[in-house]
């Protein structure tokens, strides 16, 4: 339990551990920069006190040469610190970006579906915020802040009577910075939530742009968009007004400190307790002292946002993953699939999507899963594939619970053609080979031929090197489905799951797919969800789902006549 409680924040320390030498170098460099910064106010004091009133030209020349050399050294130090910060930024980007990507890829599908898309996308913005905080202006401010004490000590040395002015103003700066951070953090969190809702709606609009255009749904979507956009803008304005108010208060406080310092210093000069040079130097040092404190007013919001990002990423990184490691090397399974009293809910308040289903799919068979819409057919396939985990019961592959297999093993052994075929920007070859990393050219060609897409591909000007565009937008729906089928076959899996494989095919293509399925079932277990009479005609077994329950299962010759008893059997379906 404690590990889970600490997870939202404890993950960052090991990530930064390799950067300890760089962070130590950063602090040493910042110390040197702040020590060099003392040269300017000391130079000013000496000019006023020793050069102006005593006409010490040789002293002026010596001071000018010394300051010039030190300023050159300051330039070199600042350049080195900038390069160091870039190195830290690169490390954070690579390490944290890769870790978050790996985490998202390892999360169970059901976990990914429980949050809107915009919520997962926002985590990468959190990576950017953490990187900018740890390697940007905020990090430089944090590195410089401890050395403010150097300027206070210097003021105590060159202008002791003015030190109490600084000490009196210091709590005011700290209180303003703390108050601004608390207020702006709350406003920023509200703004982020509203932006996430707006961005989620935009993602849905873009994903469904074809439907929106076809049905002219602008009039229905616009009010919802305007409502979320207005709420986001309103919260952004409120947060901006608060931020501007605190920044203005910080600026006024800085100017008041200058007025107070100059006024008190003038009285001390009149009373001959302070020199003019010491007052001018103290004013310069005041800028270096109050500058970081004033920046805290604006930076405190960044600190609060940084903490929130660290917490959100920590919570995401602590989520349960799919199994990554296999205990032993396993042989290629024969392909016997069995469900034992499997139960699965999408929502505990609703009835089960899969309700105590027990059935077996023999090896080297072709089984059709049928039933009305919403009866659990697709959910059953996802349970068999291991994308969803049954709450009770289990799914077996050759008698072994699939929960003990890794995601990679299941993907190698079980090919899957979803109802909505998703391809990725790249070439046809890339998309087919994605189903089996490292697939040979022969394997890609064999899968394409088996899927019936090879002839269409070779007729293209660039063949398998043809780029298909975002989501395969340059291809027809039927071509995308065939390429997705080739992707499922490229690894030669012993089990093949097909969800409405003929939904985008014409009658001739269906007949070709029918022959393909018969050939595939001779060597592997094929389970297909279909309503196609053409494909049902070659099924050896039929499983009937109804309301998440198993209504019937058995040989097609027995089940199909009963299934269509109330109406004439579709043409082409065997009685």
Secondary structure as the mmCIF struct_conf table of DSSP 4:
data_model
#
loop_
_struct_conf.conf_type_id
_struct_conf.id
_struct_conf.beg_label_comp_id
_struct_conf.beg_label_asym_id
_struct_conf.beg_label_seq_id
_struct_conf.end_label_comp_id
_struct_conf.end_label_asym_id
_struct_conf.end_label_seq_id
HELX_RH_AL_P HELX_RH_AL_P1 UNK A 2 UNK A 17
TURN_TY1_P TURN_TY1_P1 UNK A 18 UNK A 19
HELX_RH_AL_P HELX_RH_AL_P2 UNK A 20 UNK A 36
TURN_TY1_P TURN_TY1_P2 UNK A 37 UNK A 37
HELX_RH_AL_P HELX_RH_AL_P3 UNK A 38 UNK A 46
HELX_RH_PI_P HELX_RH_PI_P1 UNK A 47 UNK A 52
TURN_TY1_P TURN_TY1_P3 UNK A 53 UNK A 55
HELX_RH_AL_P HELX_RH_AL_P4 UNK A 57 UNK A 106
STRN STRN1 UNK A 107 UNK A 107
HELX_RH_AL_P HELX_RH_AL_P5 UNK A 109 UNK A 113
TURN_TY1_P TURN_TY1_P4 UNK A 114 UNK A 114
BEND BEND1 UNK A 115 UNK A 115
HELX_RH_AL_P HELX_RH_AL_P6 UNK A 117 UNK A 135
BEND BEND2 UNK A 136 UNK A 136
HELX_RH_AL_P HELX_RH_AL_P7 UNK A 137 UNK A 145
TURN_TY1_P TURN_TY1_P5 UNK A 146 UNK A 147
HELX_RH_AL_P HELX_RH_AL_P8 UNK A 148 UNK A 158
HELX_RH_3T_P HELX_RH_3T_P1 UNK A 160 UNK A 162
HELX_RH_AL_P HELX_RH_AL_P9 UNK A 163 UNK A 207
TURN_TY1_P TURN_TY1_P6 UNK A 208 UNK A 208
HELX_RH_AL_P HELX_RH_AL_P10 UNK A 209 UNK A 215
TURN_TY1_P TURN_TY1_P7 UNK A 216 UNK A 217
HELX_RH_AL_P HELX_RH_AL_P11 UNK A 218 UNK A 270
TURN_TY1_P TURN_TY1_P8 UNK A 271 UNK A 272
BEND BEND3 UNK A 273 UNK A 274
HELX_RH_AL_P HELX_RH_AL_P12 UNK A 276 UNK A 317
TURN_TY1_P TURN_TY1_P9 UNK A 318 UNK A 318
BEND BEND4 UNK A 319 UNK A 319
STRN STRN2 UNK A 321 UNK A 321
BEND BEND5 UNK A 327 UNK A 328
HELX_LH_PP_P HELX_LH_PP_P1 UNK A 331 UNK A 333
STRN STRN3 UNK A 337 UNK A 344
BEND BEND6 UNK A 346 UNK A 347
TURN_TY1_P TURN_TY1_P10 UNK A 348 UNK A 349
BEND BEND7 UNK A 350 UNK A 350
BEND BEND8 UNK A 353 UNK A 353
STRN STRN4 UNK A 354 UNK A 361
BEND BEND9 UNK A 363 UNK A 364
STRN STRN5 UNK A 366 UNK A 370
BEND BEND10 UNK A 372 UNK A 372
TURN_TY1_P TURN_TY1_P11 UNK A 373 UNK A 374
BEND BEND11 UNK A 375 UNK A 376
HELX_RH_AL_P HELX_RH_AL_P13 UNK A 377 UNK A 385
TURN_TY1_P TURN_TY1_P12 UNK A 386 UNK A 386
BEND BEND12 UNK A 387 UNK A 388
BEND BEND13 UNK A 391 UNK A 391
STRN STRN6 UNK A 392 UNK A 397
TURN_TY1_P TURN_TY1_P13 UNK A 398 UNK A 399
STRN STRN7 UNK A 400 UNK A 401
HELX_RH_3T_P HELX_RH_3T_P2 UNK A 402 UNK A 404
BEND BEND14 UNK A 405 UNK A 405
HELX_RH_AL_P HELX_RH_AL_P14 UNK A 407 UNK A 413
STRN STRN8 UNK A 414 UNK A 417
BEND BEND15 UNK A 419 UNK A 420
BEND BEND16 UNK A 425 UNK A 426
STRN STRN9 UNK A 427 UNK A 427
HELX_RH_AL_P HELX_RH_AL_P15 UNK A 428 UNK A 433
TURN_TY1_P TURN_TY1_P14 UNK A 434 UNK A 435
BEND BEND17 UNK A 436 UNK A 436
TURN_TY1_P TURN_TY1_P15 UNK A 437 UNK A 438
HELX_RH_AL_P HELX_RH_AL_P16 UNK A 441 UNK A 451
TURN_TY1_P TURN_TY1_P16 UNK A 452 UNK A 452
HELX_RH_AL_P HELX_RH_AL_P17 UNK A 454 UNK A 458
TURN_TY1_P TURN_TY1_P17 UNK A 459 UNK A 459
BEND BEND18 UNK A 460 UNK A 460
TURN_TY1_P TURN_TY1_P18 UNK A 461 UNK A 462
HELX_RH_3T_P HELX_RH_3T_P3 UNK A 463 UNK A 465
STRN STRN10 UNK A 467 UNK A 467
HELX_RH_3T_P HELX_RH_3T_P4 UNK A 470 UNK A 472
TURN_TY1_P TURN_TY1_P19 UNK A 473 UNK A 474
BEND BEND19 UNK A 475 UNK A 475
HELX_RH_AL_P HELX_RH_AL_P18 UNK A 477 UNK A 489
TURN_TY1_P TURN_TY1_P20 UNK A 490 UNK A 491
BEND BEND20 UNK A 494 UNK A 494
STRN STRN11 UNK A 495 UNK A 499
BEND BEND21 UNK A 500 UNK A 500
TURN_TY1_P TURN_TY1_P21 UNK A 501 UNK A 504
HELX_RH_AL_P HELX_RH_AL_P19 UNK A 507 UNK A 521
TURN_TY1_P TURN_TY1_P22 UNK A 522 UNK A 523
BEND BEND22 UNK A 524 UNK A 524
STRN STRN12 UNK A 525 UNK A 529
HELX_RH_AL_P HELX_RH_AL_P20 UNK A 533 UNK A 536
TURN_TY1_P TURN_TY1_P23 UNK A 537 UNK A 538
BEND BEND23 UNK A 540 UNK A 540
STRN STRN13 UNK A 541 UNK A 546
TURN_TY1_P TURN_TY1_P24 UNK A 547 UNK A 548
STRN STRN14 UNK A 549 UNK A 555
HELX_RH_AL_P HELX_RH_AL_P21 UNK A 556 UNK A 563
TURN_TY1_P TURN_TY1_P25 UNK A 564 UNK A 566
BEND BEND24 UNK A 567 UNK A 567
HELX_LH_PP_P HELX_LH_PP_P2 UNK A 568 UNK A 570
TURN_TY1_P TURN_TY1_P26 UNK A 571 UNK A 572
#
